[in-house]
């Protein structure tokens, strides 16, 4: 048999963010339907100035595909020292019926796409229908991807943004206003930015609370993206005390997600977690029930998201004769 190789450029031509919103919805439903075997992912932290590399593996019983993704980030010296990006990814797909390797693809775009799509899926399920203002704490690539995806599921009126880095903040304003034609308001403080939010995105590499409970107004939907490893944190744990808490995977979020912090401080218990996003999408649990609720979507990222998205890329490649076949044997 032969294995398909897909480069970053090819992957970029084979999938759209709109398609990925659908693959992520499928992933969440599959996970909450017991169709997924997903071992705990492995994270390796390397000595400074290097960052971390994560390995996520998942098997989806419906499509009979096993996926394995290696994803690195935080290697800030890479562009100058090694001539490669500061974050990279690679995905392997195996036919679960034989465990033959059917595809190797660049995974750097996939991670950003499916993470951005996860925020959009949560907005559909949990945000107020009259939401107009988005605030993003952090203005890197993932903040941009969140806006790209969310713009497909709601009508954004304006964007408020805060970052520690004034240059990054100014570049974000220029880029987003140019791409979307929407006003980007640069906040003078985190508090000022958060107080404006109908939808609050936190997409940083923070290691302490950046958002205080008193800043979050009733009815806000929070998309907590940055905390996916122990040691990371973006939200004041007190925010969880009176919020509707929704996880992508409860097992992951209580261990290494944003939900772990109020759990560890005894602010909440397992009984206070409303459920998983897949349960809401399947209609087993309600989403937002009134306009005053503060809702939190804690997303640690799951292998099944990589699986369903990579499968779509693979099938699109086959349908369009894109990529290069080779044989190990």
FIDREN-101795 format. One line per 3 residues: number of its first residue (from 1); their letters; for each residue x, y, z of C-alpha. Coordinates in steps of 0.001 Angstrom, whole numbers. Example, Ala and Ser with C-alpha at 12.3 -4.5 7.8 and 13.67 -1.06 7.14 Angstrom:
BEGIN
1	as	12300 -4500 7800 ~ 13670 -1060 7140
This chain:
BEGIN
1	xxx	0 0 0 ~ 1001 3647 -376 ~ 976 6579 2029
4	xxx	-182 10079 1069 ~ 2069 13022 1961 ~ 477 16464 2268
7	xxx	2537 19644 2697 ~ 1463 22746 4586 ~ 604 24521 1339
10	xxx	-1493 21575 179 ~ -3331 21295 3503 ~ -4157 24999 3296
13	xxx	-5859 24453 -73 ~ -7853 21444 1090 ~ -9898 22767 4031
16	xxx	-11825 25883 5036 ~ -12644 27176 8498 ~ -16334 26694 7716
19	xxx	-15730 22988 7036 ~ -13696 22701 10232 ~ -16559 24064 12343
22	xxx	-18523 21061 11082 ~ -15726 18563 11765 ~ -15313 19903 15309
25	xxx	-19052 19600 15982 ~ -18840 16005 14754 ~ -15868 15403 17031
28	xxx	-17627 16671 20142 ~ -20733 14611 19405 ~ -18643 11493 18787
31	xxx	-16739 11974 22044 ~ -19910 12320 24100 ~ -21489 9346 22302
34	xxx	-18798 6880 23380 ~ -17421 6511 19840 ~ -13915 7643 20724
37	xxx	-10888 6013 22320 ~ -8668 8869 23443 ~ -5764 8252 25826
40	xxx	-4501 11125 27943 ~ -2198 13251 25854 ~ 1495 13586 26597
43	xxx	3221 16930 27027 ~ 6987 17387 27217 ~ 8380 20693 28471
46	xxx	11889 21411 27278 ~ 14444 23683 28973 ~ 14253 27422 28199
49	xxx	14378 29097 25762 ~ 12622 26141 24186 ~ 8905 25454 24687
52	xxx	6790 22317 24752 ~ 5640 19523 22497 ~ 2334 17662 22881
55	xxx	1294 14284 21485 ~ -2414 13558 21007 ~ -3696 10151 19866
58	xxx	-7287 9166 19135 ~ -9366 6407 17531 ~ -12808 7137 16092
61	xxx	-14873 3974 15792 ~ -17141 5415 13110 ~ -14489 6347 10542
64	xxx	-12032 3576 11564 ~ -9150 6035 11656 ~ -6462 6398 14315
67	xxx	-4797 9804 14375 ~ -1603 10913 16065 ~ -555 14547 16175
70	xxx	2680 16053 17420 ~ 2367 19791 18056 ~ 5072 22117 19385
73	xxx	4935 25712 20560 ~ 6854 28375 22412 ~ 10188 27845 20632
76	xxx	10756 31581 20352 ~ 14325 31312 19013 ~ 13385 28973 16167
79	xxx	13101 31545 13342 ~ 16528 33055 13986 ~ 18406 30052 15389
82	xxx	16992 27236 13239 ~ 15129 28851 10365 ~ 11810 27178 11245
85	xxx	8577 28481 12866 ~ 8287 28751 16660 ~ 5459 26219 16554
88	xxx	4999 23229 14235 ~ 2767 20206 13862 ~ 2645 16841 12125
91	xxx	-296 14434 11800 ~ -250 10711 11042 ~ -3409 8844 10028
94	xxx	-3698 5061 10319 ~ -6378 2759 8923 ~ -7649 1175 12150
97	xxx	-8611 -2046 10342 ~ -4969 -2812 9544 ~ -3044 -43 11344
100	xxx	-1412 802 8016 ~ -171 4378 7752 ~ -2381 6042 5130
103	xxx	-1404 9713 5429 ~ 1247 12072 6772 ~ 299 15739 6728
106	xxx	1553 19032 8049 ~ -421 19753 11213 ~ 478 23354 11960
109	xxx	-2598 24764 10193 ~ -4890 22014 11473 ~ -4317 22858 15133
112	xxx	-5097 26536 14637 ~ -8161 25806 12522 ~ -9782 23258 14808
115	xxx	-9030 25330 17927 ~ -10575 28403 16328 ~ -13565 26339 15250
118	xxx	-14072 25098 18811 ~ -14731 28653 19958 ~ -17288 29139 17198
121	xxx	-19061 25912 18142 ~ -19275 27087 21756 ~ -20635 30473 20677
124	xxx	-23451 28759 18760 ~ -24338 26691 21820 ~ -23722 29090 24691
127	xxx	-23515 32762 23709 ~ -26435 35172 23863 ~ -28119 35449 20470
130	xxx	-27824 39239 20590 ~ -24074 39215 21271 ~ -22242 41884 19261
133	xxx	-18975 42698 21020 ~ -15968 40416 21256 ~ -13040 41004 23562
136	xxx	-9810 39125 23089 ~ -7180 38932 25804 ~ -4138 38033 23746
139	xxx	-3671 39039 20113 ~ -1647 36209 18600 ~ -2493 33742 15864
142	xxx	-5149 31912 17891 ~ -6998 35117 18759 ~ -7179 35847 15024
145	xxx	-8379 32325 14274 ~ -11099 32609 16905 ~ -12396 35785 15279
148	xxx	-12303 34215 11801 ~ -14360 31268 12998 ~ -16770 33175 15251
151	xxx	-17475 35677 12457 ~ -19079 32786 10546 ~ -21632 32053 13281
154	xxx	-22509 35537 14588 ~ -22639 39136 13416 ~ -19708 40886 15128
157	xxx	-20171 44627 15655 ~ -16856 45523 17252 ~ -13764 43944 18744
160	xxx	-11938 45032 21903 ~ -8388 43829 22392 ~ -5673 43803 25020
163	xxx	-2095 42544 24936 ~ 1000 43106 27014 ~ 2915 43898 23827
166	xxx	1972 47278 22278 ~ 3527 46344 18919 ~ 1571 43096 18708
169	xxx	-1599 44932 19712 ~ -1148 47591 17026 ~ -437 44928 14377
172	xxx	-3574 43037 15437 ~ -5694 46162 14966 ~ -4283 46805 11496
175	xxx	-4645 43198 10369 ~ -8141 42526 11725 ~ -9589 45838 10535
178	xxx	-8097 45146 7110 ~ -9419 41576 6970 ~ -12913 42128 8357
181	xxx	-13635 45842 8062 ~ -14599 45848 11746 ~ -13497 48418 14330
184	xxx	-10835 47115 16719 ~ -10699 49135 19930 ~ -7404 48913 21795
187	xxx	-8099 48778 25512 ~ -6027 50705 27986 ~ -6331 47865 30498
190	xxx	-7531 44288 30785 ~ -10415 45477 32963 ~ -11541 47977 30350
193	xxx	-11491 45300 27645 ~ -13288 42614 29665 ~ -16079 44954 30775
196	xxx	-17072 45479 27123 ~ -17356 41801 26234 ~ -20425 39911 25162
199	xxx	-17985 37167 24204 ~ -14618 37036 25955 ~ -11754 35121 24342
202	xxx	-8673 34320 26392 ~ -5889 33070 24139 ~ -2555 33560 25878
205	xxx	208 31487 27402 ~ -639 32940 30816 ~ 557 31373 34050
208	xxx	-1661 33349 36395 ~ -5154 34872 36392 ~ -5469 37661 33813
211	xxx	-9236 38196 34132 ~ -10815 39071 37485 ~ -14301 37939 38438
214	xxx	-15596 41452 39096 ~ -14877 42530 35532 ~ -17145 39953 33856
217	xxx	-20659 41271 33259 ~ -23778 39064 33417 ~ -24538 37314 30148
220	xxx	-20912 37041 29046 ~ -19769 33917 27237 ~ -16117 33071 27905
223	xxx	-14057 31052 25427 ~ -11076 29875 27511 ~ -8504 28595 25023
226	xxx	-5048 29195 26470 ~ -4962 26783 29426 ~ -4215 23305 28115
229	xxx	-1401 22232 30432 ~ -708 22252 34145 ~ 826 25549 35176
232	xxx	-1176 27647 32732 ~ -4017 29907 33876 ~ -5998 32871 32521
235	xxx	-9138 33232 34661 ~ -9750 34174 38290 ~ -11145 30922 39773
238	xxx	-13939 32933 41414 ~ -15505 33432 37953 ~ -16512 29770 38064
241	xxx	-18465 30113 41303 ~ -21666 31351 39654 ~ -21065 30378 36010
244	xxx	-22366 27602 33775 ~ -19241 25522 33194 ~ -18913 23532 29982
247	xxx	-15822 21495 29103 ~ -14649 19869 25899 ~ -13495 16885 27984
250	xxx	-14303 16938 31698 ~ -11484 14467 32402 ~ -8919 16731 30730
253	xxx	-10254 20035 31995 ~ -10319 19081 35679 ~ -6772 17773 35344
256	xxx	-5029 20438 33258 ~ -7581 22947 31963 ~ -8890 26231 33339
259	xxx	-11455 24255 35360 ~ -8656 22661 37373 ~ -7947 25893 39282
262	xxx	-11354 26396 40946 ~ -11458 22629 41517 ~ -8104 22699 43313
265	xxx	-9182 25703 45404 ~ -12465 23947 46388 ~ -14507 26737 44815
268	xxx	-16392 24165 42737 ~ -16865 20397 42734 ~ -17540 17955 39919
271	xxx	-21258 18480 40495 ~ -20872 22140 39504 ~ -19676 21281 35991
274	xxx	-22710 21518 33699 ~ -21328 19029 31200 ~ -19407 18586 27978
277	xxx	-20056 20558 24807 ~ -20883 17316 23004 ~ -23765 16653 25383
280	xxx	-25242 20052 24541 ~ -24820 19506 20792 ~ -26545 16128 21118
283	xxx	-29457 17744 22976 ~ -28809 15782 26143 ~ -28190 18920 28197
286	xxx	-29340 22510 27689 ~ -27046 25250 26483 ~ -27653 28839 27540
289	xxx	-30969 29132 29399 ~ -31204 32885 29957 ~ -29465 36130 29028
292	xxx	-28010 36676 32499 ~ -25945 33493 32704 ~ -22166 33687 32569
295	xxx	-21096 30713 30494 ~ -17575 29317 30321 ~ -16303 26988 27615
298	xxx	-13044 25464 28825 ~ -11271 23965 25824 ~ -8128 21920 26347
301	xxx	-8168 20475 22829 ~ -8804 16834 21985 ~ -7335 14252 19649
304	xxx	-10772 13559 18181 ~ -10850 17128 16807 ~ -7592 16395 15000
307	xxx	-8994 13064 13834 ~ -12196 14329 12205 ~ -10502 17393 10713
310	xxx	-7527 15451 9349 ~ -9873 12856 7865 ~ -11728 15618 5999
313	xxx	-8432 16975 4670 ~ -7389 13466 3598 ~ -10687 12774 1809
316	xxx	-10568 16173 90 ~ -7018 15387 -1073 ~ -8088 12067 -2552
319	xxx	-11090 13652 -4261 ~ -8961 16401 -5806 ~ -5800 14372 -6567
322	xxx	-3673 16527 -4258 ~ -497 15270 -2552 ~ 2276 12793 -3183
325	xxx	2039 9024 -2649 ~ 5038 7020 -1451 ~ 5657 3554 -50
328	xx	7605 2521 3038 ~ 7486 -1142 2029
